[in-house]
Amino acid sequence: MEDETPGLKEEEQPAPDKEAPKKTEDKDDEIDGEEEATTETPETTGKRPSPWKLVESYKAKYQAAQHEIAELRNKTPELPKELSDRISSIQKRNEELEQHIRFVAYEKSQEYVDKYQKPYEEAWARAISGLKGLKVQFTDPNSQEVTARDLTPQDIASLATMDPAAARLEIKNRFPEDAAEVRGYVDKIRDLASAQNSALEQQKTKGGDWQNQQVEQAKAVHETNNKLWLQFSKEAQEKHEFLRPAEGDDERNMKLEKATAFVQRALASKANDPKLTEEQRAQVIKEHVAVRNRAIAYSVLMHENKALKAQLAEREAALKAFEDSGPTDGNGKGKQGGPSGDVTIEGVAAMLSKFGH
């Protein structure tokens, strides 16, 4: 039989569906995708593919698709370099701030929250939930009459802040039947509160040491910067003549002094100072821009100055060559001028008389 399922005996073959439509040679009756499910197509064999082969085929495709989906989910998309650098910068800044908070306000740090605050709050939540409905007993010292009321969070807090020995006695009197349970919760809260206080005290000491260290480091950096400033300033003055006063040139020296004072004032001003008025802030920024522009112009002006000096030297050399090429008095010397420096008749006559001898 063509429709028998392969691998099953005849008596094990599924009973034909009486209501199933009769098979035809029309390709429209084929199951979608069966060409991919088997290499034996209706066109080559004239038979419909086995349903078991279709099941195996679709199962394999499903598993492959699930595997591909898992790979896509686990694959981290590659971020643009600019965004990646920005994220790295933010992470580094967050780490620096967290480090700062640890020493300045430890109770606000993430480490304190995770290590001390959350466990303490969770212990409180467990105590309130676990002791809910418990009665606090009180005995009248005169009548010895026992009364009871519901336990409140204030009762737990009061027991947790007591001296351990006094708390044990109080728990035994107030909760004779549940003393062990109550004591377990109270001891846990007390231990966690003690751990919090101990951590804050330790970090306070560390914070003081850290702040002192920061002050010393800042002082050392400041001293090093001042030393380098003086060193580089001295080197620049020795290298560049225009940074040194010129003897006998008062006007130039005054301009040098004013320029030095202006730059020092501009560099010392902070435009972000919140104490400045809008006019003062604008003036500071204006001076910063002026210093910037002067720094930019330095290389250009030095180039132009060098070129002008080269031109001047060239012209002076040409002028000297021209002067050296003038007429002589016959003795290899330049023509002699009169007392005023001009050529006179007497001078020319004296020169000509030498040729007559």
HUFENVEN-V18141 format. One record per residue. N is the residue number from 0. RES is the residue in one small letter. SS is DSSP state (2 for helix, 1 for strand, 0 for the rest). PSI is psi in whole degrees, 0 to 359 (none if undefined). OMEGA is omega in whole degrees, -180 to 180 (NA if undefined). Layout:
BEGIN
n=N res=RES ss=SS psi=PSI omega=OMEGA
n=N res=RES ss=SS psi=PSI omega=OMEGA
END
This chain:
BEGIN
n=0 res=m ss=0 psi=135 omega=-176
n=1 res=e ss=0 psi=332 omega=-174
n=2 res=d ss=0 psi=1 omega=180
n=3 res=e ss=0 psi=142 omega=180
n=4 res=t ss=0 psi=126 omega=-179
n=5 res=p ss=0 psi=145 omega=177
n=6 res=g ss=0 psi=353 omega=180
n=7 res=l ss=0 psi=144 omega=177
n=8 res=k ss=0 psi=165 omega=-175
n=9 res=e ss=2 psi=317 omega=-177
n=10 res=e ss=2 psi=345 omega=-179
n=11 res=e ss=2 psi=357 omega=-179
n=12 res=q ss=0 psi=140 omega=178
n=13 res=p ss=0 psi=142 omega=-179
n=14 res=a ss=0 psi=138 omega=-180
n=15 res=p ss=0 psi=144 omega=179
n=16 res=d ss=0 psi=118 omega=-177
n=17 res=k ss=0 psi=331 omega=-178
n=18 res=e ss=0 psi=356 omega=-179
n=19 res=a ss=0 psi=141 omega=179
n=20 res=p ss=0 psi=151 omega=179
n=21 res=k ss=0 psi=146 omega=180
n=22 res=k ss=0 psi=144 omega=177
n=23 res=t ss=0 psi=170 omega=178
n=24 res=e ss=0 psi=3 omega=-178
n=25 res=d ss=0 psi=128 omega=-178
n=26 res=k ss=2 psi=340 omega=-179
n=27 res=d ss=2 psi=342 omega=-179
n=28 res=d ss=2 psi=356 omega=-177
n=29 res=e ss=0 psi=152 omega=179
n=30 res=i ss=0 psi=137 omega=-178
n=31 res=d ss=0 psi=133 omega=175
n=32 res=g ss=0 psi=3 omega=-175
n=33 res=e ss=2 psi=338 omega=179
n=34 res=e ss=2 psi=324 omega=179
n=35 res=e ss=2 psi=339 omega=-174
n=36 res=a ss=2 psi=341 omega=-177
n=37 res=t ss=0 psi=151 omega=179
n=38 res=t ss=0 psi=347 omega=179
n=39 res=e ss=0 psi=96 omega=-178
n=40 res=t ss=0 psi=160 omega=178
n=41 res=p ss=2 psi=331 omega=-178
n=42 res=e ss=2 psi=330 omega=-176
n=43 res=t ss=2 psi=331 omega=-176
n=44 res=t ss=2 psi=338 omega=-176
n=45 res=g ss=0 psi=7 omega=-178
n=46 res=k ss=0 psi=152 omega=174
n=47 res=r ss=0 psi=145 omega=180
n=48 res=p ss=0 psi=155 omega=180
n=49 res=s ss=0 psi=137 omega=177
n=50 res=p ss=2 psi=330 omega=179
n=51 res=w ss=2 psi=322 omega=177
n=52 res=k ss=2 psi=323 omega=177
n=53 res=l ss=2 psi=319 omega=179
n=54 res=v ss=2 psi=313 omega=-180
n=55 res=e ss=2 psi=321 omega=-180
n=56 res=s ss=2 psi=312 omega=-179
n=57 res=y ss=2 psi=327 omega=177
n=58 res=k ss=2 psi=317 omega=179
n=59 res=a ss=2 psi=318 omega=178
n=60 res=k ss=2 psi=321 omega=180
n=61 res=y ss=2 psi=315 omega=179
n=62 res=q ss=2 psi=320 omega=178
n=63 res=a ss=2 psi=319 omega=179
n=64 res=a ss=2 psi=319 omega=179
n=65 res=q ss=2 psi=321 omega=179
n=66 res=h ss=2 psi=318 omega=179
n=67 res=e ss=2 psi=320 omega=178
n=68 res=i ss=2 psi=317 omega=179
n=69 res=a ss=2 psi=320 omega=179
n=70 res=e ss=2 psi=320 omega=179
n=71 res=l ss=2 psi=323 omega=179
n=72 res=r ss=2 psi=324 omega=-178
n=73 res=n ss=2 psi=343 omega=-178
n=74 res=k ss=0 psi=122 omega=179
n=75 res=t ss=0 psi=123 omega=-179
n=76 res=p ss=0 psi=142 omega=-180
n=77 res=e ss=0 psi=121 omega=-177
n=78 res=l ss=0 psi=152 omega=174
n=79 res=p ss=0 psi=149 omega=-176
n=80 res=k ss=2 psi=320 omega=-180
n=81 res=e ss=2 psi=316 omega=180
n=82 res=l ss=2 psi=320 omega=179
n=83 res=s ss=2 psi=317 omega=178
n=84 res=d ss=2 psi=323 omega=179
n=85 res=r ss=2 psi=318 omega=179
n=86 res=i ss=2 psi=317 omega=179
n=87 res=s ss=2 psi=320 omega=179
n=88 res=s ss=2 psi=318 omega=180
n=89 res=i ss=2 psi=318 omega=179
n=90 res=q ss=2 psi=317 omega=179
n=91 res=k ss=2 psi=318 omega=179
n=92 res=r ss=2 psi=319 omega=179
n=93 res=n ss=2 psi=320 omega=178
n=94 res=e ss=2 psi=320 omega=179
n=95 res=e ss=2 psi=317 omega=179
n=96 res=l ss=2 psi=320 omega=178
n=97 res=e ss=2 psi=319 omega=177
n=98 res=q ss=2 psi=319 omega=179
n=99 res=h ss=2 psi=316 omega=-180
n=100 res=i ss=2 psi=323 omega=-179
n=101 res=r ss=2 psi=325 omega=-177
n=102 res=f ss=2 psi=337 omega=-177
n=103 res=v ss=2 psi=316 omega=-180
n=104 res=a ss=0 psi=76 omega=-172
n=105 res=y ss=2 psi=326 omega=-178
n=106 res=e ss=2 psi=346 omega=178
n=107 res=k ss=2 psi=358 omega=-178
n=108 res=s ss=0 psi=156 omega=179
n=109 res=q ss=2 psi=327 omega=179
n=110 res=e ss=2 psi=316 omega=180
n=111 res=y ss=2 psi=318 omega=180
n=112 res=v ss=2 psi=313 omega=-177
n=113 res=d ss=2 psi=321 omega=-171
n=114 res=k ss=2 psi=331 omega=-174
n=115 res=y ss=2 psi=314 omega=-174
n=116 res=q ss=2 psi=311 omega=-178
n=117 res=k ss=2 psi=313 omega=178
n=118 res=p ss=2 psi=322 omega=179
n=119 res=y ss=2 psi=314 omega=179
n=120 res=e ss=2 psi=322 omega=178
n=121 res=e ss=2 psi=323 omega=177
n=122 res=a ss=2 psi=320 omega=177
n=123 res=w ss=2 psi=316 omega=-180
n=124 res=a ss=2 psi=318 omega=178
n=125 res=r ss=2 psi=322 omega=-180
n=126 res=a ss=2 psi=314 omega=-179
n=127 res=i ss=2 psi=319 omega=179
n=128 res=s ss=2 psi=317 omega=-176
n=129 res=g ss=2 psi=330 omega=-178
n=130 res=l ss=0 psi=8 omega=-180
n=131 res=k ss=0 psi=134 omega=179
n=132 res=g ss=0 psi=355 omega=-180
n=133 res=l ss=0 psi=145 omega=-179
n=134 res=k ss=1 psi=139 omega=174
n=135 res=v ss=1 psi=123 omega=-177
n=136 res=q ss=1 psi=141 omega=177
n=137 res=f ss=1 psi=136 omega=-180
n=138 res=t ss=1 psi=124 omega=178
n=139 res=d ss=0 psi=121 omega=-177
n=140 res=p ss=0 psi=337 omega=-179
n=141 res=n ss=0 psi=306 omega=-176
n=142 res=s ss=0 psi=349 omega=-177
n=143 res=q ss=0 psi=17 omega=178
n=144 res=e ss=0 psi=137 omega=-178
n=145 res=v ss=1 psi=127 omega=174
n=146 res=t ss=1 psi=162 omega=-178
n=147 res=a ss=1 psi=153 omega=175
n=148 res=r ss=1 psi=169 omega=-179
n=149 res=d ss=1 psi=145 omega=177
n=150 res=l ss=0 psi=141 omega=178
n=151 res=t ss=0 psi=162 omega=176
n=152 res=p ss=2 psi=329 omega=179
n=153 res=q ss=2 psi=326 omega=177
n=154 res=d ss=2 psi=318 omega=180
n=155 res=i ss=2 psi=316 omega=-180
n=156 res=a ss=2 psi=320 omega=180
n=157 res=s ss=2 psi=317 omega=179
n=158 res=l ss=2 psi=323 omega=-178
n=159 res=a ss=2 psi=334 omega=-180
n=160 res=t ss=2 psi=354 omega=178
n=161 res=m ss=0 psi=161 omega=169
n=162 res=d ss=0 psi=137 omega=-176
n=163 res=p ss=2 psi=318 omega=-179
n=164 res=a ss=2 psi=317 omega=179
n=165 res=a ss=2 psi=323 omega=179
n=166 res=a ss=2 psi=320 omega=179
n=167 res=r ss=2 psi=317 omega=179
n=168 res=l ss=2 psi=318 omega=180
n=169 res=e ss=2 psi=318 omega=179
n=170 res=i ss=2 psi=319 omega=-180
n=171 res=k ss=2 psi=323 omega=-180
n=172 res=n ss=2 psi=320 omega=-175
n=173 res=r ss=2 psi=331 omega=-177
n=174 res=f ss=0 psi=68 omega=-175
n=175 res=p ss=0 psi=328 omega=-177
n=176 res=e ss=0 psi=343 omega=-177
n=177 res=d ss=0 psi=28 omega=-175
n=178 res=a ss=2 psi=317 omega=-177
n=179 res=a ss=2 psi=318 omega=-179
n=180 res=e ss=2 psi=313 omega=-179
n=181 res=v ss=2 psi=318 omega=-179
n=182 res=r ss=2 psi=323 omega=179
n=183 res=g ss=2 psi=314 omega=179
n=184 res=y ss=2 psi=315 omega=-178
n=185 res=v ss=2 psi=317 omega=179
n=186 res=d ss=2 psi=321 omega=-180
n=187 res=k ss=2 psi=315 omega=180
n=188 res=i ss=2 psi=319 omega=180
n=189 res=r ss=2 psi=317 omega=-179
n=190 res=d ss=2 psi=317 omega=-180
n=191 res=l ss=2 psi=323 omega=177
n=192 res=a ss=2 psi=320 omega=178
n=193 res=s ss=2 psi=320 omega=178
n=194 res=a ss=2 psi=321 omega=177
n=195 res=q ss=2 psi=309 omega=-178
n=196 res=n ss=2 psi=319 omega=179
n=197 res=s ss=2 psi=317 omega=180
n=198 res=a ss=2 psi=320 omega=179
n=199 res=l ss=2 psi=320 omega=179
n=200 res=e ss=2 psi=316 omega=179
n=201 res=q ss=2 psi=316 omega=-178
n=202 res=q ss=2 psi=331 omega=176
n=203 res=k ss=2 psi=318 omega=177
n=204 res=t ss=2 psi=315 omega=178
n=205 res=k ss=2 psi=322 omega=180
n=206 res=g ss=2 psi=320 omega=177
n=207 res=g ss=2 psi=317 omega=177
n=208 res=d ss=2 psi=320 omega=-179
n=209 res=w ss=2 psi=317 omega=180
n=210 res=q ss=2 psi=320 omega=176
n=211 res=n ss=2 psi=321 omega=178
n=212 res=q ss=2 psi=320 omega=178
n=213 res=q ss=2 psi=320 omega=179
n=214 res=v ss=2 psi=316 omega=180
n=215 res=e ss=2 psi=320 omega=178
n=216 res=q ss=2 psi=317 omega=179
n=217 res=a ss=2 psi=321 omega=178
n=218 res=k ss=2 psi=316 omega=180
n=219 res=a ss=2 psi=318 omega=179
n=220 res=v ss=2 psi=319 omega=180
n=221 res=h ss=2 psi=315 omega=179
n=222 res=e ss=2 psi=319 omega=179
n=223 res=t ss=2 psi=319 omega=180
n=224 res=n ss=2 psi=318 omega=179
n=225 res=n ss=2 psi=318 omega=180
n=226 res=k ss=2 psi=315 omega=179
n=227 res=l ss=2 psi=323 omega=179
n=228 res=w ss=2 psi=313 omega=180
n=229 res=l ss=2 psi=321 omega=-180
n=230 res=q ss=2 psi=310 omega=-178
n=231 res=f ss=2 psi=325 omega=178
n=232 res=s ss=2 psi=317 omega=179
n=233 res=k ss=2 psi=316 omega=179
n=234 res=e ss=2 psi=320 omega=-179
n=235 res=a ss=2 psi=319 omega=180
n=236 res=q ss=2 psi=323 omega=178
n=237 res=e ss=2 psi=329 omega=-177
n=238 res=k ss=2 psi=321 omega=-174
n=239 res=h ss=0 psi=121 omega=-179
n=240 res=e ss=2 psi=327 omega=-176
n=241 res=f ss=2 psi=350 omega=177
n=242 res=l ss=2 psi=358 omega=-178
n=243 res=r ss=0 psi=147 omega=176
n=244 res=p ss=0 psi=149 omega=179
n=245 res=a ss=0 psi=129 omega=-177
n=246 res=e ss=0 psi=128 omega=177
n=247 res=g ss=0 psi=354 omega=-179
n=248 res=d ss=0 psi=83 omega=-175
n=249 res=d ss=2 psi=320 omega=-178
n=250 res=e ss=2 psi=316 omega=179
n=251 res=r ss=2 psi=318 omega=-179
n=252 res=n ss=2 psi=326 omega=178
n=253 res=m ss=2 psi=320 omega=178
n=254 res=k ss=2 psi=321 omega=178
n=255 res=l ss=2 psi=318 omega=-180
n=256 res=e ss=2 psi=316 omega=180
n=257 res=k ss=2 psi=320 omega=180
n=258 res=a ss=2 psi=320 omega=179
n=259 res=t ss=2 psi=315 omega=180
n=260 res=a ss=2 psi=321 omega=-180
n=261 res=f ss=2 psi=312 omega=-178
n=262 res=v ss=2 psi=318 omega=179
n=263 res=q ss=2 psi=320 omega=178
n=264 res=r ss=2 psi=319 omega=-179
n=265 res=a ss=2 psi=318 omega=-179
n=266 res=l ss=2 psi=331 omega=-179
n=267 res=a ss=2 psi=344 omega=-178
n=268 res=s ss=0 psi=144 omega=180
n=269 res=k ss=0 psi=114 omega=-179
n=270 res=a ss=0 psi=339 omega=-179
n=271 res=n ss=0 psi=4 omega=179
n=272 res=d ss=0 psi=118 omega=-177
n=273 res=p ss=0 psi=346 omega=-178
n=274 res=k ss=0 psi=347 omega=-178
n=275 res=l ss=0 psi=146 omega=171
n=276 res=t ss=0 psi=171 omega=-180
n=277 res=e ss=2 psi=322 omega=180
n=278 res=e ss=2 psi=318 omega=179
n=279 res=q ss=2 psi=320 omega=179
n=280 res=r ss=2 psi=318 omega=180
n=281 res=a ss=2 psi=321 omega=180
n=282 res=q ss=2 psi=320 omega=178
n=283 res=v ss=2 psi=314 omega=180
n=284 res=i ss=2 psi=322 omega=178
n=285 res=k ss=2 psi=318 omega=179
n=286 res=e ss=2 psi=323 omega=177
n=287 res=h ss=2 psi=318 omega=179
n=288 res=v ss=2 psi=321 omega=180
n=289 res=a ss=2 psi=316 omega=178
n=290 res=v ss=2 psi=319 omega=178
n=291 res=r ss=2 psi=313 omega=-178
n=292 res=n ss=2 psi=324 omega=179
n=293 res=r ss=2 psi=322 omega=178
n=294 res=a ss=2 psi=320 omega=178
n=295 res=i ss=2 psi=319 omega=-176
n=296 res=a ss=2 psi=342 omega=-175
n=297 res=y ss=2 psi=308 omega=-177
n=298 res=s ss=2 psi=322 omega=-180
n=299 res=v ss=2 psi=313 omega=-179
n=300 res=l ss=2 psi=323 omega=177
n=301 res=m ss=2 psi=321 omega=177
n=302 res=h ss=2 psi=314 omega=-180
n=303 res=e ss=2 psi=320 omega=179
n=304 res=n ss=2 psi=319 omega=178
n=305 res=k ss=2 psi=318 omega=180
n=306 res=a ss=2 psi=319 omega=180
n=307 res=l ss=2 psi=321 omega=178
n=308 res=k ss=2 psi=321 omega=179
n=309 res=a ss=2 psi=318 omega=178
n=310 res=q ss=2 psi=318 omega=180
n=311 res=l ss=2 psi=317 omega=179
n=312 res=a ss=2 psi=321 omega=180
n=313 res=e ss=2 psi=318 omega=-179
n=314 res=r ss=2 psi=323 omega=178
n=315 res=e ss=2 psi=322 omega=177
n=316 res=a ss=2 psi=319 omega=179
n=317 res=a ss=2 psi=319 omega=180
n=318 res=l ss=2 psi=319 omega=180
n=319 res=k ss=2 psi=320 omega=178
n=320 res=a ss=2 psi=323 omega=178
n=321 res=f ss=2 psi=317 omega=180
n=322 res=e ss=2 psi=321 omega=-180
n=323 res=d ss=2 psi=342 omega=-177
n=324 res=s ss=0 psi=10 omega=-178
n=325 res=g ss=0 psi=169 omega=179
n=326 res=p ss=0 psi=154 omega=-179
n=327 res=t ss=1 psi=174 omega=180
n=328 res=d ss=0 psi=12 omega=179
n=329 res=g ss=0 psi=344 omega=179
n=330 res=n ss=0 psi=15 omega=-179
n=331 res=g ss=0 psi=5 omega=179
n=332 res=k ss=0 psi=156 omega=177
n=333 res=g ss=1 psi=156 omega=-179
n=334 res=k ss=0 psi=142 omega=-175
n=335 res=q ss=0 psi=139 omega=177
n=336 res=g ss=0 psi=172 omega=177
n=337 res=g ss=0 psi=190 omega=-180
n=338 res=p ss=0 psi=328 omega=-180
n=339 res=s ss=0 psi=357 omega=-179
n=340 res=g ss=0 psi=351 omega=-179
n=341 res=d ss=0 psi=158 omega=177
n=342 res=v ss=0 psi=128 omega=-178
n=343 res=t ss=0 psi=167 omega=178
n=344 res=i ss=2 psi=321 omega=180
n=345 res=e ss=2 psi=320 omega=-180
n=346 res=g ss=2 psi=318 omega=179
n=347 res=v ss=2 psi=320 omega=180
n=348 res=a ss=2 psi=319 omega=179
n=349 res=a ss=2 psi=323 omega=-180
n=350 res=m ss=2 psi=320 omega=-178
n=351 res=l ss=2 psi=328 omega=-180
n=352 res=s ss=2 psi=333 omega=180
n=353 res=k ss=2 psi=329 omega=180
n=354 res=f ss=2 psi=342 omega=-179
n=355 res=g ss=2 psi=339 omega=-178
n=356 res=h ss=0 psi=none omega=NA
END
